[in-house]
């Protein structure tokens, strides 16, 4: 009986040694029990603190631009673009706030409030004709290459040069009534006369005077007054007034002075390509009425010396000073003088002109 008891005690002791204090609350921290769950075991091979590869320590970066989500001001950065320190690629930024992303903006630093094209460029940032004057300031687009320009971006065109819809036939000079210091202005004619001849006044209109003391050597002023007097209809001044030609709509019926200069500089131009548009065998309507022609035209106008009116024309002018004016002046392109008169109902060729 005593022997049996000793054997049971011995067996229990061996089992406890094999278990090596597995559940012994008296086990000290750090004792080697090969238990992976013992937080105090210095030799635990699966301890998270000593064997973690570090992946859980890296902040997430969903768009892979190198900037963590918590610092990224521009999520979803395209993969092919390089982001800045804020996680923003050029396609996600608009530094000058012109509505065009930096990636597409070829004109950075657009001034606030200016409209831009689809490249992000405002007129003040462009110089389309490469004349050194930006488009916002340039009053003369399409300057020919190599021409010197003024502050408005305008070069001084040459007589006979095709410019702004027609041929230049005069440049205003100091002393001229339409000369502006520091600017370039002049007169342009359509490249040829209109195909159809027209009357000076519309059909059915009364033969009444349009001008009294207000006829001008500026045909544009005269044209506006003629149109105001006659209104709608088919007649020389109105056709010019309504004309849209070569991109311009400010054409008018030339005064006698303007027509004579046109004749000299274009109809008798040495370049046949220019001269062929203006037959020297024709007489072209002007915006002059007979009654005021003589007293309004001085001897020299725009560098042209005007011949004295002959006695026949002088007498007609005197006789026409009543309220009824039947005739208006034409310019004879063979001698380049406004020296003949036709009834307002006569059909005569017309050359529209404009100012620039």
C-alpha positions in Angstrom: 0.0 0.0 0.0 2.8 2.4 0.9 4.7 1.4 -2.3 1.7 2.3 -4.5 1.3 5.7 -3.0 5.0 6.6 -3.7 4.7 5.6 -7.3 1.7 7.9 -7.9 3.5 10.8 -6.3 6.6 10.2 -8.4 4.5 10.1 -11.6 2.8 13.4 -10.9 6.2 15.0 -10.3 7.4 13.9 -13.7 4.3 15.2 -15.5 4.8 18.6 -13.8 8.4 18.8 -15.0 7.5 17.9 -18.5 4.8 20.6 -18.5 7.5 23.1 -17.3 5.2 25.2 -15.4 2.7 25.7 -18.4 -0.1 27.0 -16.2 1.9 27.8 -13.0 0.9 31.2 -11.8 4.2 31.3 -9.9 6.2 31.3 -13.2 8.3 34.5 -13.4 8.3 36.7 -16.5 11.1 35.8 -18.8 11.2 32.1 -17.8 11.7 29.9 -20.9 8.5 28.1 -21.5 8.5 28.2 -25.3 5.0 29.5 -25.2 4.2 31.9 -28.1 1.4 33.5 -26.1 3.6 34.5 -23.1 4.1 38.2 -23.5 7.0 38.1 -21.1 9.0 35.5 -22.9 12.2 37.1 -24.3 12.8 34.1 -26.6 9.3 34.0 -28.3 10.0 33.7 -32.0 6.6 35.1 -33.0 6.7 38.3 -31.0 5.0 41.1 -33.2 7.2 43.8 -31.8 10.5 42.2 -32.9 9.6 40.4 -36.1 7.0 42.7 -37.9 8.3 43.7 -41.3 7.1 47.4 -40.8 4.1 47.5 -43.4 1.6 48.5 -40.8 3.8 51.6 -39.9 3.6 53.1 -43.4 0.7 55.6 -43.8 -1.7 54.8 -46.7 -1.2 56.5 -50.1 -4.1 55.5 -52.3 -3.1 57.2 -55.5 0.6 56.2 -55.2 2.0 59.7 -55.7 4.3 59.5 -52.8 2.2 61.7 -50.5 0.2 60.0 -47.8 -3.5 60.3 -47.8 -3.5 62.6 -44.7 -1.2 65.1 -46.4 -2.5 64.7 -50.0 -4.5 67.8 -51.2 -5.2 66.2 -54.6 -6.4 62.6 -54.4 -6.5 60.5 -57.5 -3.4 61.9 -59.1 -2.9 60.3 -62.6 -0.2 57.7 -62.4 2.0 59.1 -65.2 2.2 62.6 -63.6 4.7 63.8 -60.9 3.1 65.3 -57.9 4.4 68.2 -55.8 4.8 68.3 -52.0 1.0 68.6 -51.7 0.3 65.6 -53.8 -0.9 67.7 -56.8 0.1 67.1 -60.4 0.0 69.9 -63.0 -3.3 68.6 -64.4 -4.9 69.1 -61.0 -3.7 72.7 -60.5 -4.6 76.1 -61.9 -2.0 78.4 -60.5 -3.3 81.6 -62.2 -7.0 80.7 -61.7 -7.9 81.2 -65.4 -9.9 78.0 -65.7 -7.2 76.1 -67.5 -5.1 73.5 -65.7 -1.4 74.1 -65.4 -0.8 71.0 -67.6 -2.6 72.6 -70.5 -1.8 76.3 -69.7 0.8 77.7 -72.1 0.5 81.1 -70.6 1.1 81.1 -66.8 0.4 84.1 -64.7 -2.6 85.3 -66.6 -3.7 88.7 -65.1 -6.9 88.3 -63.0 -10.2 88.8 -64.7 -8.9 88.5 -68.3 -10.6 86.0 -70.6 -8.4 83.2 -72.0 -8.4 80.8 -74.9 -8.2 77.1 -74.6 -4.5 77.3 -74.1 -4.9 79.6 -71.1 -3.7 82.7 -72.9 -5.3 86.1 -72.6 -5.0 88.7 -75.3 -2.4 90.6 -73.2 -0.2 87.5 -73.3 -0.4 87.0 -77.1 1.2 88.7 -80.1 -0.4 86.9 -83.0 1.4 88.9 -85.7 4.8 89.0 -83.9 5.1 92.8 -84.2 6.1 93.3 -80.6 2.7 94.6 -79.5 0.4 92.3 -77.6 -3.0 91.5 -79.0 -4.9 93.5 -76.3 -3.1 96.7 -77.4 -2.7 95.9 -81.1 -5.1 98.0 -83.2 -3.7 96.5 -86.4 -3.6 92.7 -86.5 -1.9 90.8 -89.3 1.1 93.3 -89.6 3.3 92.0 -92.4 6.5 90.4 -91.2 9.4 92.7 -90.6 7.5 96.0 -90.7 8.1 98.6 -88.0 5.0 99.5 -86.0 4.0 102.2 -83.6 2.7 101.8 -80.0 -0.7 100.7 -81.4 0.9 97.9 -83.4 0.3 99.6 -86.7 2.8 99.9 -89.5 2.6 102.7 -92.1 1.2 100.9 -95.2 2.3 101.9 -98.6 0.2 103.4 -101.3 -1.2 100.5 -103.3 -0.7 98.0 -100.5 -3.6 95.6 -99.9 -4.6 96.5 -96.3 -7.7 96.0 -94.3 -10.0 95.0 -97.1 -8.7 97.0 -100.0 -6.0 99.1 -101.6 -4.5 102.0 -99.6 -4.7 105.2 -101.7 -3.9 107.9 -99.2 -2.1 108.3 -95.8 -3.2 111.4 -93.8 -0.3 113.8 -93.3 0.3 116.6 -90.7 -2.0 119.5 -91.6 -4.8 117.2 -93.0 -8.1 117.5 -91.2 -8.1 113.8 -90.3 -4.5 113.5 -89.2 -3.9 112.3 -85.7 -0.3 112.8 -84.3 1.4 109.5 -83.4 -1.1 107.4 -85.3 -1.4 106.0 -88.8 -4.7 106.6 -90.6 -5.7 106.9 -94.2 -8.1 105.9 -97.0 -8.8 102.5 -98.6 -10.7 101.7 -101.7 -12.4 98.4 -102.7 -10.2 96.6 -105.1 -12.7 97.3 -108.0 -15.9 99.2 -108.7 -19.2 97.6 -107.9 -20.5 95.4 -110.7 -23.7 97.4 -111.1 -24.1 101.1 -111.6 -26.5 102.9 -109.3 -28.4 106.2 -109.2 -27.5 108.9 -106.7 -30.9 108.9 -105.1 -33.6 106.2 -104.8 -36.3 105.8 -107.4 -39.3 108.0 -106.7 -37.5 110.3 -104.3 -38.0 114.1 -104.6 -35.2 116.2 -106.1 -34.5 118.0 -102.9 -31.2 119.3 -101.5 -29.5 117.0 -99.0 -26.6 119.4 -98.1 -26.8 123.1 -97.2 -23.7 124.3 -95.3 -22.6 120.9 -94.1 -21.1 119.1 -97.0 -17.7 117.6 -96.1 -14.6 116.4 -97.9 -15.1 113.4 -95.6 -17.3 111.1 -97.7 -18.3 109.0 -94.6 -20.0 112.1 -93.1 -21.7 112.8 -96.4 -22.9 109.2 -96.9 -24.5 109.2 -93.4 -26.4 112.3 -94.2 -27.5 111.1 -97.7 -28.8 107.8 -96.1 -30.6 109.7 -93.4 -32.3 111.9 -96.0 -33.4 109.1 -98.3 -33.7 106.1 -96.0 -34.2 102.7 -97.6 -33.7 102.1 -101.3 -31.2 101.2 -103.9 -28.9 104.1 -104.5 -25.1 104.7 -104.5 -24.7 105.9 -100.9 -27.0 103.3 -99.4 -25.3 100.4 -101.3 -21.9 101.5 -99.9 -23.4 102.1 -96.4 -24.8 98.5 -96.3 -21.8 96.8 -98.0 -19.9 94.0 -96.3 -16.8 93.5 -98.2 -13.5 91.7 -97.4 -14.4 91.5 -93.7 -15.3 95.1 -93.3 -18.7 96.8 -93.1 -17.8 100.5 -92.8 -17.7 101.4 -96.5 -19.1 104.7 -97.8 -19.5 106.8 -101.0 -16.3 108.9 -101.5 -16.3 112.6 -101.6 -15.1 114.4 -104.8 -11.7 115.0 -103.1 -11.3 111.4 -102.1 -12.3 110.1 -105.5 -9.8 112.3 -107.2 -7.0 111.0 -104.9 -8.1 107.4 -105.5 -8.0 108.0 -109.3 -4.4 109.4 -109.2 -2.9 106.8 -106.9 -4.8 103.7 -108.0 -6.4 104.1 -111.4 -3.2 105.5 -112.7 -1.0 103.2 -110.6 2.1 101.7 -112.3 1.0 98.3 -111.1 -1.5 97.0 -113.7 -3.0 94.5 -111.2 -4.1 97.5 -109.1 -5.0 99.9 -111.9 -7.2 97.3 -113.8 -9.8 97.5 -111.1 -10.7 101.1 -111.9 -11.5 102.0 -115.5 -10.1 105.4 -116.6 -12.9 105.6 -119.1 -15.6 105.9 -116.5 -17.0 108.7 -114.4 -17.8 107.6 -110.8 -20.3 109.0 -108.4 -19.1 111.2 -105.5 -21.1 112.2 -102.4 -21.0 115.9 -103.6 -24.1 117.8 -104.5 -23.6 120.7 -107.0 -24.7 123.6 -104.9 -21.9 123.6 -102.4 -19.1 122.1 -104.3 -17.3 125.2 -105.4 -17.3 127.1 -102.1 -16.4 124.0 -100.0 -13.3 122.9 -102.0 -10.2 125.0 -101.6 -7.5 125.1 -104.3 -5.2 122.5 -102.7 -6.6 119.5 -100.8 -4.6 116.5 -99.6 -1.8 117.6 -101.8 -3.9 117.9 -105.0 -4.2 121.1 -106.9 -7.7 121.6 -108.1 -8.3 123.3 -111.5 -10.7 126.2 -111.6 -14.2 125.3 -112.6 -15.1 126.4 -116.1 -17.8 129.1 -116.7 -20.4 126.5 -117.6 -20.1 124.6 -114.4 -19.9 127.9 -112.4 -23.2 129.0 -113.9 -24.8 125.7 -113.0 -23.7 126.0 -109.4 -25.1 129.5 -109.2 -28.4 128.4 -110.7 -28.7 125.4 -108.3 -28.7 127.4 -105.1 -32.5 127.1 -104.8 -34.0 124.3 -102.8 -34.1 121.9 -105.8 -30.9 120.1 -106.7 -31.1 117.9 -109.8 -27.4 117.1 -110.2 -24.5 115.7 -108.4 -20.8 115.5 -109.2 -18.8 112.6 -110.7 -15.1 112.2 -110.9 -13.7 111.6 -114.4 -11.0 109.0 -114.0 -9.3 109.9 -117.2 -8.2 113.3 -115.8 -8.8 112.6 -112.1 -11.0 115.6 -111.5 -14.5 116.0 -110.1 -15.4 118.1 -113.1 -18.8 117.0 -114.4 -22.4 116.6 -113.2 -25.1 114.2 -113.8 -28.8 113.9 -112.8 -29.4 112.2 -109.5 -31.3 109.5 -111.4 -28.4 108.7 -113.7 -26.8 105.3 -113.4 -23.1 105.7 -112.7 -20.4 103.3 -111.4 -19.4 103.4 -107.7 -16.2 102.6 -105.9 -16.8 102.1 -102.1 -14.1 103.5 -99.8 -13.4 103.3 -96.1 -11.0 104.9 -93.5 -8.6 103.2 -91.3 
